Amino acid sequence: MASSQTGPWRSFLFAPANHARRAEKAFQAGADAAILDLEDAVAVAEKPGARAGAVAALERPRLCKGFVRVNAAETEWCFGDMEAVVGPWLDGIVLPKLESAATLQTIDWTLAQLERKAGLEIGTIDLMPLIETGRGVSNLKDIVSCRSRLRRLCFGAGDYTLDVGMRWSLDEVDLSHARAALVVESRAGGLEPPIDTVFIELRETEAFAASACCARGLGFQGKLCIHPSQVGPVNDAFSPTEQEMEHARRIVMAFEEAEAAGSASIQVDGYFVDYPIVEKARRTLALAYRIAARGHIEGPAVT
């Protein structure tokens, strides 16, 4: 059954919608969500037929949320994709190559009509656009501020670097501007933190780990994955470590004691602590609690 439950949204694993076995494995890989792909992973001749495969995979028992990446709004397949996959089995739609607020609102309205037709409450299905062109990055302010069901954005570096003629280097320093823009504009628009791009160099495990670490440090909440082997490292990168959780606990406990005594600035383990630092610690514990609720790690006591 589809749900709008809040994350964690650390890992989204892509699988072609027209490959039943790979779709099944995507739901078993430990990701927070699987994305059945009707766009880039499916040949043109296969696109209409792949829709039924996506629905069949979503209807089977599964261990994580189920999204479908439809084709871009400007293509001949987008509406047919949405019409075919919307139902109580679907958790979310991934919309590629979003470039304008007007397109977002059109897709949102269309999704609402399909929800109504399927007997679903309007707003049940998540809508998660991919920002992957120069125009999309340029229009972020308008996109995040328009009225829609939008909760979070994703970044797609493959199409973005193609669109702007940019080199996609292994250290991904080329992506810094676009990544920062997504994080800042998401925050300014009151959205959740965004989801970072895929990493296509499958044998470069150290560079992949560095990419995930960089994305978390910049303020992303998770990352797109293209292979099951990437899911574990991504979940680890976007989950608080035991050391981070213990440090956060000490900060919260010490600050609450100090605040009760009339002080709002203290030191904890040589770390200066005031209200912003306490709020970050509480967010760390809250994230750990949500992850624990999904059964991935033992949860901390959250005050």
N, C-alpha and C positions, 0 to 999 in steps of 0.2 A: 504494500500500500504506500502510495506517495506521501511524503511528509515534508513540512517546512522546518523541521527541527534544526536548531542551531548546531553548528559544527561539533567537534573540530573538523576543519576542512584542510588537512595537511597534505593529503595525497589524492590525486585524481588520475586513474590509470585508463589510457585509451585502449580500445580494441575494435577491430573492424566489425561492423554490425552484420556483415555477410559471412562471417566465419564463426559458426556456432561454438566450436571447441575453444577458440581464443576468447570469445565473449564469456563463456562459462568460467574459464580460468581467471579472467579479469575480476570477476566477482569473488574469487577465492584467494586472491593474492595479498589480502591484508590492507588494501587501500581503503580510505574513508569513502570513496566513491569510484565507480567505474563509469567511463564515458564510452558508449557504443557509437562508433563513428559512421556517419553517412556521407561525410565530405571527402577529405583528402585520401582516406584509406580505402575508398571504394571506387572502382572504375566507373566511368560514365554509364556504360551499358548495364551495370549492375545496380545502379542507384535505386530505381523504383522497387526492385525485388528485395533489396536489403532492408527495407522498412519492416516487412513482416518478420524478418529474422531478429530485428531489434526488439520488437514487441514480445516475441516468443521467449527471448532471453530474459527480458524484464519480468515476465509472468512467472518464471520459475523461482523456487526458493533461493534466496541469496543472502550474503553476509554483509552487504554494504549498500549504500545508496546507488541508485541507477539513473544516469543522465544519458541523453542522446545529443550528439552534435549533428545538427541539421546543416544543410547547405546554406550558403549566404543568402541574405534577403533578396539580392538582385538577381538570383538565379531562377531558372525555371522549376527547380525542385523544392524550394524552401517550403512553400505552402503545403505541397503534397506530403513532405516529410512530417511537418507538424500535425497535419490532419491525421496521418496514419499512426503516430506514436503517442498522441495525447490520450491519457486514460488513467485509471487509478493505480496502474503499475508504474507510472513515471514519476520520478522525483524532480527532474530538472531538464531544461533545454540549454545547450551550449550554442550560442549564436556566433558564427565566425565573422571576422572582418567588419565589425560594427564601426561606422564612421560618423554617425550623426545622431542627435537626439530624436530627430523626426523618424528615423528608421527604428530606433528603440521603441518609441511610442506606438508605431504601427505594428510591430511584432508583439508588443505587450497587449494591444487591443485584440489582435488576432488570436493570441493565446487565450485571452479571456472568453472569447466566443466559443472556442473549442472546449474549454473547461465547462462552460455552461451546457454545451451540447452533450458532453460526457457525464453530466450530472455531478460535476465537481464544484466545490466552492471556488469562486474567482480568487486567484492569488495563491492557490494550492501549489502550483508547479513553479519551481524556481526558474529564473531566467538569468543565465550567466554569460554575458557577451565576452568575446575575445577582441582585444584591441591589438591589431596587428598590421596597421598601415600608418604612414605619416599623417594622413588626414585624421585618422582616429585619435592619435596622440594629440594632435593640434586642437581637436574638438572636445577634449576630455572635460573641460569645465562645463560645457553645455550638456554633455551626456550625463554627468553625475548629478546635475541639478534639475533635470527634467522629471516630471511626475511619471513614475512607473513602479513596477514591482522590483526593480533592480536592487540587489543586496550586495553584490561584489562583482568585480571585473577580473578578467584573466589577461595575461600578456602572452602574445604569440610571436616569438623572435624570428621564426623561420620566414613567415610572410613579411614581417616588418623589415628585416634586413634586405629581403628581396625588393620590397617596395621602394625603399630609400637608397638602394644601391650601396649598402653598408657591408663591410666585412664582418662576419660572425666569428670572432677569434675565440680561442679555447678559454682564455681567461675572462671573456665576456665584458671587458672594460668598455667596449663599444656600446653596450646596452645600458650604461649607467643613467643616461639622461631619461630614456623612456621609462625605465624602472622607477626612478625617483618621481617622475611625473605621475605615474599610476598611483603610487603610494600617497603622495601629497594631495592630489585631486580627489582620491577616494575619501581621504580623511575630511577634506574641506566639504565634500558633498554628503557627509554623514553615513558613508557606506562602511561595510566591513573592510579590513585589509584585503588587498587583492591576492590573486594566485599567480605564481611566477610561471614563466615559460618552460617548455620541454627542454631537454638537453639531449642532443642527437648523437654525440660521440660515445657510443655504448661501451667501448673498451677503455675509455679514459675515466676510470673510477675515481681517481683523486681529484681530477678537475670537476667531476660531477658533484662530489662531496663539497668542494669549495663553492660551486655554484649555488647549491642549496643553502650553505652557511651564509653566503653573501646575501641571498634573497631574504633570509630570516633577519639578518642584521639590518637590512634596508627597511623592513617593516611589512614584508609579505607574510601571509599566514600559512601558505602552502605552495605546492609546486605540481605542475602537470608531469605525468610520467608516460613513457612510451614502451616500457618493458617491465615485466613483473619484478625483475631484479632491482629496479630503482625504487620500489615502494618502501622497503625496509629502511634504507638510508634516508629517504625523504621523511618518513615518519619520525625517525630519530632526530633529524635536523630540526624539525619544527615542534618537537616535544620538549618540555623542560626536563633537564637532567635531575637526578636525585640531589646532586650538589646544589643546583639552582633552586630546587624546591626547599631544601633545608635552609639555604641562605634567605630565601623569601620568608619562610616561617619565622626565622630569628628577627628579621627586620620588622615584620608585622607585630610580633609579640613585644619586642623592645619599645617600639614606637607607641603602642597603645599604653604601655606602662608609663612612658615618659609624658605622653599627652595628658594622662590622668593626673599627673603631678604638675602640669602646667607648662611643659616644654614641648616644642614642635620641631626641634632640630637636635639630633644626637649623632653619635658614632656607633656603628655596629661592625665589629671585626675590621676596624680601621676605615670604614666606608661611611661617608657623610650621608645622613638620612634626614629628609624633610618630606613634606607632603607629596611632591611628585614621585619621589623614590618609593614611598610606601604604596602609592597607587600602582606603580609598576610591579611591585612585589605581589600585591593582591591580584593583579591580572595574571601573573605567572601561576599562582595557586588556583585561580579560577579555571585557567586553561587546563591545568593538570587534572582538576576535578572533572571537567567535561570529557577529557580523554579517558579517565577512569570509568566514567559512566558508560562509555562505549566498550569497556572490557579489555582495553589494551594494556593498561598498567595499573598497579595498585595506587589508589588515590590518596592524597594527603588530607589532613584535616584543614578545612578552609574556614577562616574566621570572617 
